[in-house]
């Protein structure tokens, strides 16, 4: 049940962004804005000092895209379980044109993804 809750939460946050009008334009269509991943980090909920920098992988997958689905399972931390005694969180900071956005933290989950969207 927890896995489904996490996946639904991530999808709902993406729907809220689109529903709020972010990424939608009125009048002439604007060219899509490609994102730039500033940081991606996986950290222990029990000990936030235990971290894994997932920036390089997130950049490889998402940089330059207007929308990106970033899987947030153990693959985002190269298969490493950085703290077997705790849940892990994933947080991403990205820039779209001149605006910076933070997505997360979300629970690290092999059955979930963050939907990252840049406004157009």
C-alpha positions as CSV (number, residue, x, y, z in Angstrom):
1,X,0.0,0.0,0.0
2,X,2.9,2.4,0.8
3,X,4.3,1.9,-2.7
4,X,1.0,2.9,-4.3
5,X,0.7,5.9,-2.0
6,X,4.1,7.2,-3.0
7,X,3.4,6.7,-6.7
8,X,0.1,8.5,-6.4
9,X,1.6,11.4,-4.4
10,X,4.2,12.0,-7.1
11,X,1.6,11.8,-9.8
12,X,-0.7,14.1,-7.9
13,X,2.1,16.7,-7.5
14,X,2.6,16.6,-11.2
15,X,-1.1,17.0,-11.8
16,X,-1.2,19.9,-9.4
17,X,1.5,21.7,-11.3
18,X,-0.2,21.3,-14.6
19,X,-3.6,22.1,-13.1
20,X,-2.3,25.2,-11.5
21,X,-1.4,26.5,-15.0
22,X,2.3,26.1,-14.7
23,X,3.4,24.9,-18.1
24,X,0.3,26.2,-19.8
25,X,0.2,29.4,-21.7
26,X,-2.5,31.6,-23.1
27,X,-2.3,33.2,-26.5
28,X,0.6,32.2,-28.8
29,X,2.4,29.0,-27.9
30,X,5.8,29.6,-26.3
31,X,8.8,27.5,-27.2
32,X,9.3,24.7,-24.6
33,X,11.8,25.5,-22.0
34,X,14.4,22.9,-21.3
35,X,15.3,22.1,-17.7
36,X,18.7,22.1,-16.1
37,X,19.1,19.8,-13.1
38,X,21.0,21.8,-10.4
39,X,21.1,19.1,-7.7
40,X,19.7,15.6,-7.0
41,X,20.2,14.1,-3.6
42,X,19.1,10.9,-1.9
43,X,19.4,11.1,1.9
44,X,18.5,9.1,5.0
45,X,15.3,10.2,6.8
46,X,17.0,9.0,10.1
47,X,20.4,10.6,9.4
48,X,20.3,13.4,6.8
49,X,24.1,13.4,6.8
50,X,24.0,10.1,4.9
51,X,23.6,11.2,1.4
52,X,24.1,10.1,-2.2
53,X,24.6,12.7,-5.0
54,X,22.4,11.6,-7.9
55,X,22.9,14.8,-9.9
56,X,25.0,13.3,-12.7
57,X,22.4,10.6,-13.4
58,X,19.4,13.0,-13.2
59,X,21.2,15.4,-15.6
60,X,21.9,12.6,-18.1
61,X,18.2,11.7,-18.1
62,X,16.5,15.1,-17.9
63,X,18.7,18.1,-18.9
64,X,17.3,20.0,-21.9
65,X,13.9,18.4,-21.7
66,X,10.7,20.4,-21.0
67,X,9.3,17.3,-19.1
68,X,11.1,14.4,-17.6
69,X,10.1,11.2,-15.7
70,X,12.9,10.6,-13.2
71,X,12.7,7.1,-11.6
72,X,13.4,7.4,-7.8
73,X,14.1,3.8,-6.8
74,X,17.5,2.5,-5.7
75,X,18.7,2.9,-9.3
76,X,18.9,6.7,-8.7
77,X,21.5,5.9,-6.0
78,X,23.4,3.5,-8.3
79,X,21.8,0.5,-6.4
80,X,23.3,1.6,-3.1
81,X,21.1,1.4,0.1
82,X,22.7,4.4,1.9
83,X,21.0,3.5,5.2
84,X,19.5,0.1,5.6
85,X,17.9,1.1,8.9
86,X,15.9,4.0,7.5
87,X,13.6,5.3,4.7
88,X,15.4,7.4,2.1
89,X,14.2,10.7,0.6
90,X,14.9,12.1,-2.9
91,X,15.0,15.8,-3.6
92,X,15.7,17.6,-6.9
93,X,16.4,21.2,-7.6
94,X,16.1,22.3,-11.2
95,X,16.2,25.5,-13.2
96,X,13.8,26.4,-16.0
97,X,14.9,29.5,-17.9
98,X,15.5,31.9,-14.9
99,X,13.2,30.2,-12.3
100,X,14.3,27.6,-9.8
101,X,12.1,24.8,-8.6
102,X,12.4,22.2,-5.9
103,X,10.7,18.8,-6.2
104,X,10.5,16.6,-3.2
105,X,11.4,15.3,-0.9
106,X,9.7,12.1,-1.9
107,X,10.3,8.6,-0.5
108,X,12.8,6.6,-2.5
109,X,10.7,3.8,-4.0
110,X,11.5,1.4,-6.8
111,X,7.9,1.8,-8.1
112,X,7.8,5.6,-8.2
113,X,9.1,8.5,-10.4
114,X,9.2,12.2,-10.1
115,X,7.5,14.0,-13.0
116,X,9.6,17.1,-13.6
117,X,8.0,19.8,-15.7
118,X,9.3,23.2,-16.9
119,X,6.7,25.9,-17.7
120,X,6.6,26.7,-21.4
